[in-house]
C-alpha cells in the first residue's frame, strides 16, 4: 500500500485583501495563497483520484502544502479494501488531526463515515470514493479560493503524483462483478465507463506533456464499455467504440508504451494479444486470477472461472512469445483444503506466471465470504503463504535466467549517484522487478535504451547499454 504526500509550497504569513479606502482608491495587502496538504493511500486507482483532486485544487489557485504545519486544511484519501488498510487510514487521519486539526476525509473508506467520526469526531467532512465535487465543496468551506487567474493556471495534463515519464490512465470506475471476498462494488459502485474519446484525449495530453508509458487501470479493465453498450464517440474525425480492443488499438497509436492492468480473462481478451504481438501495446497482462482450484474459484464467485486458463495462457504465448503475465492470489480462503492449495502450486508452476503477489485471506467487513464455513487457521495461512512465495520465486528465477544474453528495451526510472535503475517492458513500476543498468552515457529518468542482459537473480536483471 502506497502512502504519498504531494507537496510544493511553504507556509505563508499574512492574508491579502483588496479594499477601497474612503477616497475610493484601491490598495492591496499581501495575500497568502491558500494551501492544502494531501495524503494519498491505497492502489493506483486511488492515486488517480488524488491526482484529479489536486489538479482541480491547483486550477482554482490552491497551493499544495509541504507539511502539515504549512497547510490550511489537509485532505486524506483513504483505502478501505482490507481491515488492515482501514486501520492504516484511521492512523493517517489521526496523524493529520494531531499535526494540523483541519482534515477532510475521502476515498474508499469514506463510505464508513460513522466509524471515521467515532474515531476522529473533529474531521471537517467525509466523502466516498471519486466524489471530486464534494471534496472541492469541503475545501471551499474550509479555505475559500482566491480565484486569481495568474495562480489558477495548470498544465493541460493536470498535476500528477507519478514521475514525469509514466502515468496511470483510468478508463472506468466501479465493478459489476460480485466476488464473495470483495467489497469494491459497495465502495465504488457498478461499472461506469468513460467515453472513449475522453480517455483518448487525456492520454494524448499526457503523451504530449512527455509521458512515455500509459498504465491503463480500472476495477475491471476488460469489461470496459459494457455498461454504455460500447457507445461510439468521435475521435480525430472518426467513430471510436468504447470497446476494450478498440481502445487498446487507439492507445497504441499514440507512440507511448501501453500497459494493461486489472484485466479479467474474458474470451475477448484473446484479441488484444494480437496487438501485443504487433508491438502496438506492451506484451504484459496484469490478471488477478486469485486462485486456480475450480472449487475455490466457485466459492470466490470469480468471473471467467470456468475458463481453462492454463490452456489459454499457452495459446497466448504461442501468439506472443514475449508475453509476461503478472497476477495476485489469495491463500487461506474459507474452505481451501490442502488439495486445493497443492492444485494452486502445480498450476502456478505449469502456467509460469512471471510476477505474482500473494495475500493471506482477510475477513473484510461486509464481504459475503465471511459467512462461508471452514475458516482456515492463521498458522495454516502463514505456512501456505511462504510455500506459495517460494514456488513463485523459483518460477521467476527460471524465467529471468532465460533472458541472460538477450538485448531488451529498458526505460530509465531513477539515476542516483551513478546507479541507474530501469524497467523492461515486462515490469510495471513499483510492483514488479527492475533492470540495473551499466552505461557510459549520461542517462535521465524517462530515457529508453537498448541493453544486453548480463545476469539475473530471482526478481531483477543486470544489463549494459548497447547503443
LUMDODO-32812 format. One line per field, with one value per residue (C-alpha): x, y, z. Coordinates in steps of 0.25 Angstrom, whole numbers. Layout:
N
u	c(X, ...) $
v	c(Y, ...) $
w	c(Z, ...) $
END
This chain:
467
u	c(0, 6, 5, 8, 9, 8, 15, 20, 19, 24, 15, 12, 9, -2, -15, -16, -29, -33, -41, -45, -42, -51, -46, -49, -34, -31, -19, -15, -8, 0, -10, -5, -9, -18, -11, -16, -8, -10, -8, -12, -13, -16, -16, -13, -28, -28, -15, -22, -34, -23, -17, -31, -34, -20, -22, -35, -29, -17, -27, -34, -22, -19, -4, 0, 6, 20, 16, 4, 8, 8, -6, -19, -26, -22, -29, -27, -30, -33, -33, -44, -41, -36, -37, -22, -24, -35, -26, -15, -25, -30, -16, -13, -25, -21, -7, -13, -23, -11, -2, -12, -26, -34, -36, -45, -46, -49, -47, -52, -52, -61, -73, -72, -74, -79, -67, -57, -65, -65, -50, -48, -60, -53, -52, -58, -64, -65, -67, -67, -58, -57, -66, -58, -69, -72, -57, -56, -68, -62, -49, -56, -64, -51, -42, -49, -41, -34, -39, -26, -25, -9, -9, -20, -13, -9, -3, -13, -9, -12, -4, 1, 8, 16, 29, 28, 31, 19, 5, -8, -20, -33, -43, -55, -60, -67, -69, -81, -75, -79, -67, -70, -57, -58, -66, -61, -75, -81, -70, -69, -82, -85, -76, -77, -68, -63, -66, -55, -51, -50, -40, -32, -32, -26, -16, -12, -10, -1, 8, 9, 14, 25, 19, 25, 17, 2, -3, -17, -25, -39, -46, -49, -41, -46, -61, -59, -71, -81, -89, -90, -93, -80, -85, -78, -71, -63, -48, -40, -51, -55, -64, -58, -66, -64, -59, -47, -40, -43, -38, -25, -22, -25, -16, -5, -5, 0, 14, 15, 17, 3, 2, -11, -15, -26, -31, -41, -38, -51, -51, -49, -36, -30, -32, -23, -11, -10, -7, 4, 10, 10, 17, 5, 4, 13, 13, 8, -5, -8, -19, -24, -26, -27, -27, -26, -35, -48, -55, -49, -51, -66, -67, -60, -70, -59, -63, -58, -55, -60, -49, -37, -27, -14, -18, -21, -8, -1, -9, -6, 9, 8, 2, 12, 24, 29, 16, 18, 7, 6, -5, -10, -14, -21, -17, -25, -39, -50, -51, -38, -32, -18, -22, -27, -14, -6, -14, -11, 4, 4, -4, 6, 18, 11, 6, 19, 13, 24, 21, 11, 7, 0, -9, -14, -29, -35, -49, -53, -65, -77, -71, -80, -69, -69, -81, -74, -71, -57, -49, -34, -26, -16, -4, -8, -10, 4, 10, 3, 7, 22, 21, 14, 25, 36, 29, 27, 42, 46, 38, 42, 57, 56, 49, 58, 71, 65, 67, 82, 89, 77, 76, 64, 57, 59, 52, 61, 53, 64, 78, 85, 100, 103, 93, 83, 70, 61, 50, 47, 34, 31, 31, 21, 26, 27, 21, 30, 45, 56, 67, 80, 88, 102, 105, 115, 104, 98, 84, 72, 58, 49, 61, 58, 71, 75, 82, 89, 85, 97, 92, 79, 75, 61, 54, 63, 72, 86, 89, 99, 94, 98, 94) $
v	c(0, 13, 26, 38, 53, 63, 75, 88, 101, 107, 113, 128, 139, 149, 149, 158, 166, 176, 188, 202, 214, 225, 233, 221, 218, 203, 197, 183, 176, 163, 151, 137, 126, 116, 103, 89, 77, 64, 49, 38, 24, 11, 6, 13, 16, 24, 31, 35, 41, 48, 54, 59, 66, 72, 77, 83, 90, 96, 100, 108, 115, 106, 102, 88, 90, 83, 79, 79, 92, 99, 94, 102, 89, 74, 64, 49, 40, 27, 12, 3, -11, -19, -17, -14, -3, 3, 3, 10, 20, 23, 25, 34, 42, 43, 47, 59, 63, 63, 71, 80, 79, 82, 70, 65, 50, 44, 31, 16, 16, 29, 20, 17, 31, 27, 19, 30, 40, 31, 30, 45, 53, 66, 63, 74, 65, 51, 47, 34, 30, 38, 49, 60, 71, 68, 69, 82, 87, 83, 90, 103, 103, 101, 111, 119, 120, 133, 132, 138, 136, 137, 126, 117, 112, 98, 89, 83, 69, 73, 70, 56, 49, 39, 42, 51, 39, 30, 32, 24, 25, 21, 17, 13, 13, 2, -12, -21, -34, -39, -47, -52, -47, -33, -20, -11, -10, -5, 5, 9, 5, -2, -1, 13, 14, 27, 31, 26, 40, 45, 34, 37, 52, 50, 40, 49, 61, 52, 48, 62, 66, 56, 43, 31, 20, 19, 9, 6, 3, 1, -9, -18, -13, -24, -20, -6, -1, -12, -2, 8, -2, 1, 14, 22, 35, 43, 43, 50, 51, 36, 28, 20, 10, 9, -6, -12, -16, -3, 6, -3, -1, 14, 16, 8, 19, 30, 25, 22, 9, 4, -6, -13, -15, -22, -30, -41, -53, -52, -58, -45, -42, -52, -41, -32, -42, -39, -24, -29, -38, -26, -17, -7, -9, -16, -31, -30, -34, -32, -42, -44, -59, -60, -76, -88, -98, -99, -101, -89, -80, -84, -81, -67, -65, -61, -57, -65, -76, -87, -84, -93, -82, -90, -95, -81, -75, -86, -81, -66, -69, -76, -64, -55, -62, -49, -48, -46, -49, -43, -47, -47, -59, -62, -73, -78, -75, -81, -96, -96, -110, -116, -122, -108, -102, -112, -111, -96, -98, -108, -98, -87, -96, -100, -87, -80, -67, -57, -48, -51, -45, -53, -49, -57, -57, -46, -46, -32, -26, -27, -38, -50, -59, -57, -66, -78, -90, -96, -84, -87, -85, -73, -82, -90, -77, -73, -86, -87, -72, -76, -88, -80, -69, -79, -86, -73, -69, -82, -79, -64, -68, -78, -69, -57, -66, -69, -54, -54, -51, -44, -30, -23, -9, -2, 10, 18, 21, 27, 32, 33, 35, 27, 16, 15, 7, 4, -6, -15, -16, -28, -19, -9, 2, -1, -15, -23, -25, -15, -15, -9, -3, 0, 11, 21, 30, 42, 36, 42, 37, 34, 31, 18, 10, -4, -12, -26, -35, -39, -47, -49, -52, -57, -44, -34, -33, -26, -21, -12, -2, -5, 8) $
w	c(0, -4, 5, -4, 1, -10, -6, -13, -5, 8, 19, 16, 26, 24, 17, 5, 4, -7, -2, -5, 5, 8, -4, -13, -16, -17, -8, -6, 5, 2, 2, 4, -6, 1, 4, 4, 10, 3, 7, -3, 2, -6, -20, -33, -36, -23, -27, -40, -31, -23, -36, -41, -28, -27, -42, -38, -26, -34, -45, -34, -29, -17, -14, -9, 5, 8, 22, 32, 38, 25, 21, 23, 22, 20, 10, 13, 2, 9, 5, 11, 3, 15, 30, 31, 20, 29, 41, 33, 28, 42, 47, 35, 39, 53, 49, 41, 52, 63, 54, 47, 53, 40, 32, 20, 18, 5, -3, -1, 14, 14, 12, 27, 31, 45, 48, 44, 52, 64, 64, 60, 62, 59, 44, 35, 25, 20, 5, -2, -14, -27, -21, -26, -25, -11, -7, -14, -7, 6, 3, -1, 12, 20, 11, 1, -12, -17, -32, -36, -51, -50, -40, -46, -58, -58, -69, -78, -74, -59, -47, -44, -33, -42, -49, -62, -71, -67, -63, -59, -69, -62, -72, -63, -49, -41, -44, -48, -42, -28, -24, -10, -3, -9, -5, -16, -23, -9, -9, -23, -29, -42, -55, -60, -73, -78, -93, -102, -107, -93, -90, -103, -101, -87, -92, -103, -94, -85, -96, -102, -88, -88, -82, -89, -82, -80, -69, -72, -60, -55, -46, -58, -70, -80, -76, -82, -89, -85, -77, -88, -99, -105, -109, -121, -119, -129, -128, -139, -148, -147, -139, -128, -120, -105, -106, -100, -113, -120, -108, -107, -122, -122, -110, -117, -128, -118, -118, -103, -96, -93, -81, -77, -62, -55, -67, -65, -75, -83, -97, -104, -97, -107, -118, -111, -111, -126, -123, -113, -124, -134, -123, -122, -107, -97, -96, -82, -75, -61, -58, -43, -44, -29, -29, -38, -32, -38, -25, -18, -30, -30, -15, -19, -29, -39, -53, -64, -54, -64, -74, -75, -72, -73, -87, -91, -85, -94, -106, -103, -102, -115, -121, -114, -108, -101, -93, -78, -68, -54, -44, -30, -22, -9, 1, 12, 6, 15, 11, 4, 6, 5, -8, -13, -9, -16, -28, -28, -27, -38, -47, -43, -48, -60, -65, -61, -56, -58, -46, -35, -22, -11, 1, 13, 13, 22, 27, 21, 28, 19, 10, 7, 8, 23, 25, 18, 26, 29, 32, 30, 43, 43, 45, 32, 24, 28, 24, 11, 8, 10, 1, -10, -10, -10, -22, -29, -26, -33, -45, -46, -45, -56, -66, -63, -65, -79, -82, -80, -93, -99, -104, -98, -97, -84, -79, -68, -55, -46, -47, -33, -31, -43, -40, -52, -49, -60, -64, -76, -84, -75, -62, -57, -47, -32, -33, -42, -44, -48, -58, -52, -64, -67, -76, -80, -85, -77, -75, -69, -64, -76, -85, -93, -97, -103, -93, -93, -80, -73, -61, -53, -39, -34, -38, -45, -57, -59, -73, -80, -91, -105, -112) $
END
